[in-house]
Amino acid sequence: MHSFRFQSWCLATATLALLCGGTALQAHGQRRNSPIQPFPTVEQDPEEPPQQNQSAIKTETIIVPVRVVVRDPQGHAVINLTKSDFKLTQDGKTQEIINFVGVANTANFRAMANPAAPEMAAGGNSASIVATPVRPARFVALFFDDIHLSLQDLMRARTAADQYVNSSLESADRVAVYTVSGQSQLDFTTDRDALRKTLRTVLPHAVAAGVSSDLEDCPPMDFPEADAIANQNSGQVLGIATDQALACAYNNEAEFRSRAREMASRKAEALVNAADQEAEAAFRRIREIVRRVSVVPGDRDVVLISPGFIYPGHEIELAEIIDKAIHANVVINTLDARGLYAPGGMDVSQPGSPGSGISEGILDGYRMAAENLQNNVLVELADSTGGLAFKDNNDFNTGFRKIAAAPEVYYLLAYSPKNLKTDGKYHNLKVTLVAKQNVTIEARHGFYAPSRTESAAQAAKREIDDALFSDSEQRDLPVGLQTRVEKTATGDRQLDVIADLDIAHLHFQKANGVNQEGLTFVAAIFDSNGNYLDGAEKVVNLNLRDATLADLSKTGASSELDLKVKGGVYFLRLVVRDTNDQHIFAQNATVDVPD
């Protein structure tokens, strides 16, 4: 099959330092399981190096990926949908779906998918679900927003997480505990006792310095009130805060009103800045956790436990995180740790202050609006990545069971926006079914246009990194994979990763009398917990005369990458990319190295 190939415009950060190798190809005969004999280096003409286009990628080639989960009224994913079942619109205009594939959770595939359904090539329209390759494990990251969670909410969520770890995990699942603050963490493991011990140490932590003054609680103020003053320029709310400051700092002496107003303004600004620091820290850590989870070789789920937060000025950052998660097949599920809460309803902050009842009514209106907005970030992260948002419910035990389970089936759609400007503007997306059904559709609500272009070299690096840290297989190049374990001169073990190429089916370009093509080979191994152990990269630039190309087209050729290993079972990932067509080959393998 041809796996779906993401070509999103968002830039990916490389997370693996690759070891550089040589540049020789080796020819081989038809005995593919026998040791490959040395072959002279393929002809390289130093005076005629391959010409690589370093110009910027045009915006017309941008591909926007959209991950979709369709659920029936019972919450089960709907299977066997086809491209023709979906309608996708951008800013109200119907878009052509140019890539489409359905992906089934391996554990449920045989029970749900039609075994007779044909496999579907990218861009096809047949009714098929593609079973993902068998992988070592499933990875679930329990991610606590300990800088926004109250102690009460965190303890309830922590108890439910403990119950989930104790009773709802499969034996092969790998689970990690992460926090926004970076405190009380444990990387992916199958050790349930260690997970439960770590969970018991998760507590609230402050990131922002907060408001420091001799009168820290004067005037009493929360974020919604501060936001109304500092960001919404509400003179009414500033007047209320000024009255409170005058009462608590100046005993209601009218001559100090200007000072009280200044105190209220400073307090609002300090609270807004602190909230912005917390939002920035949360987004930074969400991005880091997505990156960490994106390099594990299995099903990837993040469970974000948070009360939510407001994020003015960070909209583009949120969109980039969502793109990265979609790009790397990371599902973000969210649990609103407030449970079924009553908006507003806070006590009067300053009993006896002038007009306190009316003032609290006004402030409660801002509080209710802010509390409703808090949940938006959780819903957006879940909906956009194909996850579930558990909210307005105090049954956290059920919540963990629901959101930590992978969807049985999801669909990957993609389209190419026409005449898209690189202006950073937001564009609304909507996915529906052509035939209206009683279903719920979880998909991203929009995307931000790029604000800059990307060079060909940057695009190549991004595509290779994305393919290396993905778990899907691609067969766009004629490559075969072999492995061999041998001892080095020092007695250590070495894993030889051998990429066999069918040279006859590569696309060469003729220039200056030689046939030119470039190939990049990258291999990496991971342990059973998804930790990167070793990697290697080899770049081959081919300048072949006609006779040499004809010979290699008959025999084939190979390139070898060597990785350091010890005894054990490893997950291997091989990626090959060519220069002329920008095609990708990516394959997974499990390697058992004897002690």
C-alpha positions as CSV (number, residue, x, y, z in Angstrom):
1,M,0.0,0.0,0.0
2,H,1.0,3.6,-0.2
3,S,0.8,5.1,3.2
4,F,-0.5,8.6,3.7
5,R,2.3,11.1,3.4
6,F,2.0,14.2,5.4
7,Q,3.4,17.4,3.8
8,S,2.2,20.0,6.3
9,W,3.8,23.4,6.2
10,C,4.6,23.6,9.9
11,L,8.3,23.2,10.7
12,A,9.3,20.2,12.8
13,T,12.1,20.4,15.3
14,A,14.7,17.7,14.9
15,T,15.0,15.6,18.1
16,L,17.6,13.1,17.0
17,A,21.3,13.8,16.5
18,L,22.2,11.5,13.5
19,L,25.6,10.0,13.0
20,C,27.0,10.6,9.6
21,G,28.2,7.7,7.4
22,G,30.0,7.2,4.1
23,T,28.7,7.7,0.6
24,A,29.3,4.4,-1.2
25,L,26.8,2.0,-2.6
26,Q,27.5,-1.7,-3.0
27,A,26.2,-3.9,-5.8
28,H,24.9,-7.4,-5.1
29,G,23.5,-10.4,-7.0
30,Q,20.3,-12.2,-6.5
31,R,21.3,-14.0,-3.3
32,R,19.7,-11.4,-1.0
33,N,20.3,-13.4,2.2
34,S,24.0,-13.9,1.7
35,P,26.7,-11.5,2.8
36,I,27.1,-8.6,0.4
37,Q,30.4,-8.6,-1.3
38,P,32.4,-5.4,-1.6
39,F,31.9,-3.5,-4.7
40,P,33.8,-0.4,-6.0
41,T,32.3,2.9,-5.1
42,V,29.7,4.0,-7.5
43,E,31.1,6.6,-10.0
44,Q,31.1,10.1,-8.6
45,D,32.2,12.9,-10.8
46,P,33.5,15.6,-8.5
47,E,33.4,18.1,-11.3
48,E,29.7,17.5,-11.9
49,P,27.9,17.2,-8.6
50,P,24.2,16.7,-8.6
51,Q,22.3,20.0,-8.8
52,Q,19.9,20.4,-5.9
53,N,17.2,23.0,-6.0
54,Q,17.5,25.2,-2.9
55,S,14.7,27.6,-3.8
56,A,11.7,28.1,-1.5
57,I,8.7,25.8,-1.6
58,K,5.8,27.6,-3.2
59,T,2.7,28.0,-1.1
60,E,0.6,26.3,-3.8
61,T,2.1,22.9,-2.7
62,I,1.0,23.1,0.9
63,I,-0.9,20.1,2.1
64,V,-3.1,20.5,5.2
65,P,-3.7,17.2,7.1
66,V,-7.0,16.6,8.9
67,R,-7.4,13.7,11.3
68,V,-11.0,12.7,11.8
69,V,-12.8,10.3,14.2
70,V,-16.5,9.6,13.6
71,R,-18.4,8.2,16.5
72,D,-21.9,6.7,16.8
73,P,-24.3,7.6,19.6
74,Q,-22.7,4.9,21.8
75,G,-19.3,6.5,21.4
76,H,-17.8,3.8,19.1
77,A,-15.8,4.8,16.1
78,V,-17.6,4.3,12.7
79,I,-15.7,2.0,10.4
80,N,-15.5,1.4,6.6
81,L,-16.2,5.0,5.6
82,T,-14.7,6.1,2.2
83,K,-13.4,9.4,0.8
84,S,-16.8,10.0,-0.9
85,D,-18.5,9.9,2.5
86,F,-16.7,13.1,3.6
87,K,-17.1,16.7,2.8
88,L,-14.4,19.2,3.9
89,T,-14.8,23.0,3.7
90,Q,-12.4,25.8,4.3
91,D,-14.0,29.2,5.2
92,G,-17.3,27.8,3.9
93,K,-15.9,26.7,0.6
94,T,-15.8,23.0,-0.4
95,Q,-12.3,21.6,-0.8
96,E,-11.1,18.6,-2.9
97,I,-9.8,15.8,-0.6
98,I,-6.6,14.7,-2.4
99,N,-5.4,12.2,0.2
100,F,-7.4,9.8,2.2
101,V,-6.7,6.7,4.3
102,G,-8.4,4.9,7.2
103,V,-6.3,3.6,10.0
104,A,-7.5,0.9,12.4
105,N,-6.2,0.3,15.9
106,T,-4.3,-3.0,15.6
107,A,-5.8,-4.5,18.6
108,N,-9.3,-4.1,17.3
109,F,-8.7,-4.4,13.6
110,R,-9.6,-8.1,13.1
111,A,-12.7,-7.8,15.1
112,M,-14.0,-4.7,13.3
113,A,-12.6,-4.3,9.8
114,N,-13.8,-6.2,6.8
115,P,-10.9,-8.7,6.1
116,A,-12.0,-8.8,2.4
117,A,-11.8,-5.1,1.9
118,P,-9.0,-4.1,-0.5
119,E,-6.1,-1.9,0.6
120,M,-6.4,1.6,-0.4
121,A,-3.7,3.7,-2.0
122,A,-3.3,7.3,-0.9
123,G,-5.8,9.4,-2.8
124,G,-8.0,6.4,-3.6
125,N,-11.7,6.0,-3.0
126,S,-12.2,2.3,-2.1
127,A,-13.8,1.3,1.2
128,S,-10.8,0.1,3.2
129,I,-9.2,0.3,6.6
130,V,-5.5,-0.1,6.7
131,A,-4.2,-2.1,9.7
132,T,-1.2,-0.5,11.2
133,P,2.0,-2.6,11.6
134,V,2.4,-4.8,14.7
135,R,4.5,-2.7,17.1
136,P,6.1,-3.4,20.5
137,A,3.6,-1.6,22.7
138,R,1.1,1.2,23.2
139,F,2.3,4.4,24.9
140,V,0.1,6.5,27.1
141,A,1.4,9.7,28.7
142,L,-0.5,10.9,31.7
143,F,0.2,14.6,31.6
144,F,-0.8,16.7,34.7
145,D,-1.2,20.5,34.4
146,D,0.1,21.0,37.9
147,I,0.5,24.8,37.5
148,H,-3.2,25.4,36.9
149,L,-4.7,22.5,39.0
150,S,-5.9,23.2,42.5
151,L,-4.9,20.7,45.2
152,Q,-8.5,19.4,45.5
153,D,-8.9,18.8,41.8
154,L,-5.5,17.4,41.4
155,M,-6.0,14.9,44.2
156,R,-9.3,13.6,42.7
157,A,-7.7,13.2,39.3
158,R,-4.6,11.6,40.8
159,T,-6.8,9.0,42.6
160,A,-8.6,8.2,39.3
161,A,-5.2,7.9,37.5
162,D,-4.0,5.5,40.2
163,Q,-7.1,3.4,39.6
164,Y,-6.6,3.4,35.9
165,V,-3.0,2.3,36.2
166,N,-3.9,-0.4,38.7
167,S,-6.8,-2.0,36.8
168,S,-7.3,-0.8,33.2
169,L,-3.9,-1.2,31.5
170,E,-2.9,-4.0,29.2
171,S,0.3,-5.8,30.3
172,A,2.2,-4.5,27.2
173,D,1.2,-0.9,27.6
174,R,3.9,1.7,28.4
175,V,2.8,4.5,30.6
176,A,4.6,7.7,31.6
177,V,3.8,10.5,34.1
178,Y,4.6,14.0,33.0
179,T,3.9,17.4,34.6
180,V,3.9,21.0,33.3
181,S,6.3,22.0,36.0
182,G,8.7,19.1,35.3
183,Q,8.4,17.9,38.9
184,S,7.3,14.3,39.9
185,Q,7.8,12.6,36.5
186,L,8.5,9.1,35.3
187,D,9.3,8.1,31.7
188,F,7.6,5.3,29.9
189,T,7.6,2.1,31.8
190,T,5.6,-1.1,32.5
191,D,6.3,-0.9,36.3
192,R,2.9,-0.3,37.8
193,D,4.2,0.2,41.3
194,A,6.7,2.9,40.1
195,L,3.9,4.7,38.3
196,R,1.6,4.7,41.3
197,K,4.4,5.9,43.6
198,T,5.1,8.7,41.2
199,L,1.4,9.7,40.9
200,R,1.3,10.1,44.7
201,T,4.0,12.8,44.5
202,V,2.3,15.0,41.9
203,L,1.3,18.3,43.6
204,P,0.5,21.8,42.4
205,H,3.5,24.0,41.5
206,A,3.6,27.7,40.8
207,V,5.5,28.7,37.6
208,A,4.9,32.5,37.6
209,A,6.4,34.6,40.4
210,G,2.9,36.0,41.1
211,V,2.2,39.4,42.7
212,S,4.6,40.5,45.4
213,S,3.9,43.5,47.6
214,D,3.3,44.4,51.2
215,L,-0.4,44.3,50.5
216,E,-0.5,41.1,48.4
217,D,-4.2,40.6,48.8
218,C,-5.2,44.2,48.4
219,P,-7.2,44.7,46.4
220,P,-8.6,41.1,46.3
221,M,-8.6,40.2,42.6
222,D,-8.7,37.1,40.4
223,F,-7.7,36.6,36.8
224,P,-11.1,37.3,35.2
225,E,-11.3,40.7,37.0
226,A,-7.6,41.4,36.0
227,D,-8.3,40.4,32.4
228,A,-11.3,42.7,32.2
229,I,-9.1,45.6,33.5
230,A,-5.9,45.0,31.6
231,N,-7.1,43.4,28.4
232,Q,-10.7,44.5,28.0
233,N,-10.2,48.1,29.3
234,S,-13.3,47.8,31.4
235,G,-13.7,51.1,33.3
236,Q,-16.5,49.5,35.3
237,V,-14.4,46.7,36.7
238,L,-11.5,49.0,37.3
239,G,-13.9,51.2,39.4
240,I,-14.9,48.2,41.5
241,A,-11.2,47.2,42.0
242,T,-10.4,50.9,42.9
243,D,-13.2,50.9,45.5
244,Q,-11.8,47.7,47.0
245,A,-8.2,49.0,47.1
246,L,-9.4,52.2,48.7
247,A,-11.2,50.2,51.4
248,C,-8.4,47.7,52.2
249,A,-5.4,50.1,51.8
250,Y,-6.6,53.6,52.6
251,N,-9.6,53.0,54.9
252,N,-12.0,54.5,52.3
253,E,-10.3,58.0,52.5
254,A,-11.4,59.7,49.3
255,E,-8.2,61.8,48.8
256,F,-6.2,58.5,48.2
257,R,-8.5,57.3,45.4
258,S,-6.0,58.0,42.6
259,R,-3.4,55.9,44.5
260,A,-6.0,53.1,44.9
261,R,-6.7,53.2,41.2
262,E,-3.0,52.9,40.4
263,M,-2.7,50.0,42.9
264,A,-5.7,48.2,41.2
265,S,-4.2,48.7,37.7
266,R,-0.8,47.4,38.8
267,K,-2.4,44.4,40.5
268,A,-4.4,43.6,37.3
269,E,-1.3,43.9,35.1
270,A,0.7,41.6,37.4
271,L,-2.0,39.0,37.4
272,V,-2.3,39.1,33.7
273,N,1.4,38.8,33.2
274,A,1.5,35.8,35.6
275,A,-1.3,34.1,33.7
276,D,0.5,34.7,30.5
277,Q,3.7,33.1,31.9
278,E,1.6,30.1,33.0
279,A,0.0,29.7,29.6
280,E,3.4,30.0,27.9
281,A,4.8,27.4,30.2
282,A,1.9,25.1,29.6
283,F,2.2,25.3,25.8
284,R,5.9,24.9,25.9
285,R,5.5,21.7,27.9
286,I,2.6,20.4,25.7
287,R,4.9,20.9,22.7
288,E,7.7,19.0,24.5
289,I,5.5,16.1,25.5
290,V,4.1,15.8,22.0
291,R,7.7,15.7,20.7
292,R,8.7,13.1,23.3
293,V,5.7,10.9,22.5
294,S,6.2,11.3,18.7
295,V,9.4,9.3,18.8
296,V,8.1,6.1,20.5
297,P,7.4,3.1,18.2
298,G,3.8,2.4,19.0
299,D,0.3,3.8,19.4
300,R,0.7,7.3,21.0
301,D,-1.8,8.9,23.4
302,V,-1.4,11.9,25.6
303,V,-3.9,12.3,28.4
304,L,-3.9,16.0,29.6
305,I,-5.4,16.5,33.0
306,S,-6.1,20.2,33.5
307,P,-8.8,22.7,34.5
308,G,-8.1,24.5,31.3
309,F,-6.8,28.0,30.9
310,I,-7.2,31.1,28.8
311,Y,-4.5,31.7,26.3
312,P,-4.8,35.2,24.6
313,G,-1.9,35.8,22.2
314,H,-0.9,32.1,22.0
315,E,-3.4,31.0,19.2
316,I,-0.7,30.4,16.6
317,E,1.3,28.4,19.1
318,L,-1.7,26.2,19.8
319,A,-2.2,25.6,16.1
320,E,1.4,24.6,15.6
321,I,1.2,22.1,18.5
322,I,-1.9,20.6,17.0
323,D,-0.2,20.3,13.6
324,K,2.8,18.6,15.1
325,A,0.6,16.1,17.0
326,I,-1.4,15.3,13.8
327,H,1.8,15.1,11.9
328,A,3.2,12.5,14.3
329,N,0.0,10.5,14.9
330,V,-0.2,11.7,18.5
331,V,-3.7,11.7,19.9
332,I,-4.3,14.2,22.7
333,N,-7.2,13.3,25.1
334,T,-8.2,15.8,27.8
335,L,-9.9,15.6,31.1
336,D,-11.4,18.8,32.7
337,A,-10.3,18.3,36.3
338,R,-13.0,20.8,37.5
339,G,-15.6,18.1,36.9
340,L,-19.2,19.3,37.0
341,Y,-18.6,22.7,38.4
342,A,-20.8,25.7,39.2
343,P,-19.6,28.8,37.3
344,G,-19.1,31.9,39.3
345,G,-20.6,31.9,42.8
346,M,-17.5,33.2,44.5
347,D,-17.9,34.9,47.9
348,V,-17.9,38.6,48.3
349,S,-14.3,39.6,48.5
350,Q,-14.7,42.7,50.7
351,P,-17.8,42.5,52.9
352,G,-19.2,45.9,53.7
353,S,-17.5,47.6,50.8
354,P,-19.7,50.1,48.9
355,G,-22.1,48.3,46.5
356,S,-20.5,44.9,47.2
357,G,-23.6,43.0,46.0
358,I,-23.9,44.8,42.7
359,S,-20.1,44.7,42.2
360,E,-20.0,40.9,42.8
361,G,-22.8,40.4,40.3
362,I,-20.8,42.3,37.7
363,L,-17.6,40.4,38.5
364,D,-19.4,37.0,38.5
365,G,-20.4,37.7,34.9
366,Y,-16.8,38.1,33.9
367,R,-15.9,35.0,36.0
368,M,-18.5,32.9,34.3
369,A,-17.3,34.0,30.8
370,A,-13.7,33.2,31.7
371,E,-14.6,29.8,33.2
372,N,-16.5,28.9,30.0
373,L,-13.5,29.9,27.9
374,Q,-11.1,27.8,30.1
375,N,-12.3,24.6,28.6
376,N,-11.8,25.7,25.0
377,V,-8.1,24.7,24.9
378,L,-9.0,21.2,26.1
379,V,-11.7,20.7,23.6
380,E,-9.6,22.1,20.8
381,L,-6.6,19.9,21.5
382,A,-8.8,16.8,21.7
383,D,-11.1,17.4,18.8
384,S,-8.3,18.5,16.5
385,T,-6.1,15.4,17.1
386,G,-8.8,12.8,17.1
387,G,-9.0,12.5,20.9
388,L,-11.8,12.7,23.4
389,A,-12.5,15.7,25.7
390,F,-14.0,14.5,29.0
391,K,-15.8,17.4,30.7
392,D,-18.8,18.3,32.9
393,N,-18.6,15.0,34.7
394,N,-17.2,14.0,38.2
395,D,-16.8,10.3,37.4
396,F,-13.1,10.5,36.7
397,N,-12.7,6.7,36.9
398,T,-14.9,6.4,33.8
399,G,-13.2,9.4,32.3
400,F,-9.8,7.8,32.4
401,R,-11.1,4.5,30.9
402,K,-12.6,6.4,28.0
403,I,-10.0,8.9,27.1
404,A,-7.0,6.6,27.6
405,A,-8.4,4.1,25.1
406,A,-7.4,4.5,21.4
407,P,-10.2,5.1,18.9
408,E,-11.0,1.9,17.0
409,V,-10.7,3.7,13.7
410,Y,-9.7,7.2,12.5
411,Y,-9.4,8.7,9.1
412,L,-6.7,10.9,7.6
413,L,-7.8,13.5,5.1
414,A,-5.7,16.1,3.3
415,Y,-6.3,18.9,0.9
416,S,-4.2,21.6,-0.8
417,P,-5.5,25.2,-0.2
418,K,-5.6,27.2,-3.4
419,N,-4.0,30.7,-3.5
420,L,-3.1,30.5,0.2
421,K,-1.3,33.6,1.3
422,T,1.6,33.4,3.8
423,D,0.1,35.9,6.1
424,G,-0.4,33.9,9.2
425,K,-4.2,34.3,9.1
426,Y,-6.6,31.7,10.6
427,H,-8.8,29.6,8.3
428,N,-11.9,27.7,9.5
429,L,-12.2,24.0,8.7
430,K,-15.3,21.9,8.9
431,V,-15.7,18.1,8.2
432,T,-19.1,16.6,7.7
433,L,-20.6,13.5,6.2
434,V,-22.3,13.8,2.9
435,A,-25.2,11.7,4.1
436,K,-26.3,13.2,7.4
437,Q,-26.2,10.6,10.2
438,N,-26.5,10.5,13.9
439,V,-22.8,10.7,14.5
440,T,-20.3,12.9,16.3
441,I,-17.3,14.1,14.3
442,E,-14.0,15.0,16.0
443,A,-11.7,17.0,13.7
444,R,-9.6,20.1,13.8
445,H,-11.6,23.3,13.5
446,G,-9.0,25.3,11.5
447,F,-5.4,26.1,10.8
448,Y,-3.1,29.1,10.5
449,A,-1.5,29.9,7.2
450,P,2.3,29.9,7.2
451,S,4.0,33.2,7.8
452,R,7.1,32.2,6.0
453,T,8.3,29.8,3.2
454,E,10.5,26.8,3.5
455,S,13.6,26.0,1.5
456,A,14.0,22.6,-0.3
457,A,16.8,21.6,2.1
458,Q,14.6,22.4,5.1
459,A,11.7,20.5,3.6
460,A,13.9,17.4,3.0
461,K,15.2,17.4,6.5
462,R,11.7,17.9,7.9
463,E,10.2,15.1,5.8
464,I,13.0,12.7,6.9
465,D,12.6,13.6,10.5
466,D,8.8,13.2,10.4
467,A,9.1,9.8,8.7
468,L,11.8,8.6,11.1
469,F,9.7,9.4,14.2
470,S,6.4,8.2,12.7
471,D,5.1,4.7,13.0
472,S,3.5,4.3,9.6
473,E,5.1,2.5,6.7
474,Q,5.6,4.0,3.2
475,R,6.6,2.2,0.0
476,D,7.2,5.0,-2.4
477,L,10.7,3.8,-3.3
478,P,12.0,0.4,-4.4
479,V,13.8,-0.6,-1.2
480,G,14.2,-3.8,0.6
481,L,15.4,-4.1,4.2
482,Q,17.8,-6.7,5.6
483,T,19.6,-6.9,9.0
484,R,22.6,-8.7,10.2
485,V,24.3,-8.9,13.6
486,E,28.1,-9.3,13.8
487,K,30.9,-8.8,16.2
488,T,33.3,-5.9,15.9
489,A,37.1,-6.1,16.3
490,T,36.6,-5.0,19.9
491,G,34.2,-7.8,20.7
492,D,31.1,-5.5,20.7
493,R,28.0,-6.3,18.7
494,Q,27.0,-4.3,15.6
495,L,23.7,-4.3,13.8
496,D,24.1,-3.9,10.0
497,V,21.0,-2.3,8.5
498,I,21.1,-3.1,4.7
499,A,18.9,-1.2,2.3
500,D,18.6,-3.0,-1.0
501,L,17.7,-0.8,-4.0
502,D,16.2,-1.6,-7.3
503,I,18.2,0.9,-9.3
504,A,16.1,0.3,-12.5
505,H,13.1,1.9,-10.8
506,L,14.7,5.0,-9.5
507,H,14.1,8.2,-11.4
508,F,17.4,9.6,-12.7
509,Q,17.8,13.0,-14.3
510,K,20.2,13.5,-17.1
511,A,22.6,16.5,-16.9
512,N,26.0,17.0,-18.4
513,G,26.1,13.5,-19.8
514,V,25.6,11.7,-16.5
515,N,22.5,10.3,-14.7
516,Q,21.9,12.1,-11.4
517,E,20.0,11.1,-8.3
518,G,20.4,11.6,-4.6
519,L,19.5,9.3,-1.7
520,T,19.4,9.8,2.0
521,F,19.4,6.7,4.3
522,V,18.5,7.0,8.0
523,A,18.2,4.2,10.5
524,A,17.4,4.3,14.2
525,I,16.8,1.8,17.0
526,F,14.6,2.1,20.1
527,D,14.2,0.0,23.2
528,S,11.0,-1.6,24.3
529,N,10.1,1.6,26.2
530,G,10.5,3.7,23.1
531,N,13.8,5.3,24.1
532,Y,16.2,6.1,21.3
533,L,19.4,4.2,21.5
534,D,21.5,4.8,18.3
535,G,21.1,6.2,14.8
536,A,23.0,6.6,11.6
537,E,22.6,8.6,8.4
538,K,24.2,8.1,5.0
539,V,23.9,10.5,2.0
540,V,24.6,9.1,-1.5
541,N,24.9,11.5,-4.5
542,L,24.9,9.5,-7.7
543,N,26.5,10.7,-11.0
544,L,26.3,7.6,-13.2
545,R,27.4,7.2,-16.7
546,D,25.0,5.3,-19.0
547,A,27.0,2.0,-18.9
548,T,27.3,2.0,-15.1
549,L,23.6,2.8,-14.7
550,A,22.7,-0.1,-17.1
551,D,24.9,-2.5,-15.0
552,L,23.4,-1.5,-11.7
553,S,19.9,-1.6,-13.1
554,K,20.5,-5.4,-13.7
555,T,22.2,-6.2,-10.4
556,G,20.7,-3.8,-7.9
557,A,22.7,-2.1,-5.2
558,S,22.8,-1.8,-1.5
559,S,23.7,0.7,1.2
560,E,24.6,-0.3,4.7
561,L,24.3,1.6,8.0
562,D,25.9,0.3,11.2
563,L,24.4,0.7,14.7
564,K,25.9,-0.2,18.1
565,V,23.8,-2.7,20.0
566,K,23.8,-5.1,23.0
567,G,21.8,-8.2,23.5
568,G,18.1,-7.6,23.5
569,V,15.0,-7.0,21.4
570,Y,14.8,-3.6,19.6
571,F,12.5,-1.7,17.4
572,L,14.2,-0.6,14.1
573,R,13.1,2.2,11.8
574,L,14.6,2.7,8.3
575,V,13.8,5.7,6.2
576,V,15.1,6.4,2.6
577,R,14.4,9.6,0.7
578,D,15.3,10.4,-2.9
579,T,16.2,13.9,-4.2
580,N,14.5,14.0,-7.6
581,D,11.0,12.9,-6.7
582,Q,11.1,13.5,-2.9
583,H,9.7,10.1,-2.4
584,I,9.9,8.3,1.0
585,F,10.5,4.7,1.9
586,A,9.9,3.9,5.6
587,Q,9.7,0.5,7.3
588,N,9.6,-0.9,10.8
589,A,11.2,-4.1,12.0
590,T,11.7,-5.9,15.3
591,V,15.3,-7.1,15.8
592,D,16.4,-9.8,18.3
593,V,20.1,-9.5,19.1
594,P,21.4,-12.6,21.0
595,D,23.4,-12.1,24.2
